[in-house]
Amino acid sequence: MRIATFTHQGRTRSGLVEDGMVRPLAENTGPLDIPGGVRTGEPIPLAEVRLLPPVQPASVRDFVSFEEHVEGVRRSVEGRGGVPDAWYDAPAFYFTNPHAMIGAHDDVPVPPGCHAFDFELEVAAVIGEEGADLTPEQARDHILGYTIFNDWSARDLQSREMRVGLGPAKAKDTAATLGPWLVTADELEPYRDADGFLRLALSARVNGTELGRDLLSNMSWTFEELVAYASRGTRVRPGDVLASGTCGNGGCLAELWGLHGKQDPPPLRPGDVVELTVEGIGTIRNTVVEGPAPLPLPRARRRPRHRP
C-alpha cells in the first residue's frame, strides 16, 4: 500500500494512493493505524490535494551509511579526504528536528545566513511497532514502510559548527522533506537482493538536470541493522523515522564539491527546483525560496570564572 497524508478542501486526512487518485481513510485514521483503516469516501485526484509528510515523526535519526558519500562530503566540509576508521565500527547517526518536516511539493526556504545550501537524497524507514534491543531479524517486523527523505543542509553553517566537535545543529534545522507517501514494507520486498539490501534506483535532478544516480543497495548496513542499532539500550516507537543517509555518486552537491575541488555545481538558490526520485516509492519536488535574514546574536562572552 501507498499511504498519503494530505489536505483537501480545508481537511487533513490520510488515504490510499492508487492510479493517480487518493482514497480517503476513515476520519482519525492515520498511516500508523494501517491495516485497520477502511476505505471511505470518493477518490480524489492527487493533483487536487496538498501532500503533507506521510507521518509526523516522534523522532528522526539520520544515519550516514554510504561510504562514497562520507568520502566526498568529508573532503568538502572538513577539508580532508578518506573515511574515519571509526565509521566502519557501527552505523553513526545524529538526531534531527522532527518539527521541521515539509511535504513532497512544499517550498523550502534558505536557512538564515546560509550561502551554501544543499539537498540530500535519502530513503527513510518508518517504525510501526515499538521495540527495544532488537536483532536485525526482529527489526524487520518493526518497519512499517519507507519514504523519501531530503535532509536539506546549510553546508557553510555545517562546516563552522563541526569545528566545535558537536553537531550538525542549525545546519540541518530549517527543513527536511518527507514524502510523497509511505510505501508499506511488503511492496518493496521484490527489490531485496541476496544480501538483504533493497536494490532501488535513486536519482537527483536540479532544474531538470540530473546530478546524481545511485542504488540504495550501496548502503553499508541494511535498514534492519540500522533499526537494531537504534534500539540498542533504548526503544524505537511507532512514528520514528530512520533515514539511510545520503547516497553516493551525486546524492548531494557537497560530495560533488569535494570531488571537483570547488562549488561546481553551484549551491542552491531561490528559484531552483530539486527533484528526487526513488524506484518503487515515487518523486518529491521542492522549490527553493528566499529565507529570512539571521537576527543578530552576540559572540560568546569571556566571563570571569568566579566560584561560589
Order of alpha helices (4+ residues) and beta strands (2+ residues): beta-beta-beta-beta-beta-beta-alpha-beta-beta-beta-beta-beta-beta-alpha-beta-beta-alpha-beta-alpha-beta-beta-alpha-beta-beta-alpha-beta-beta
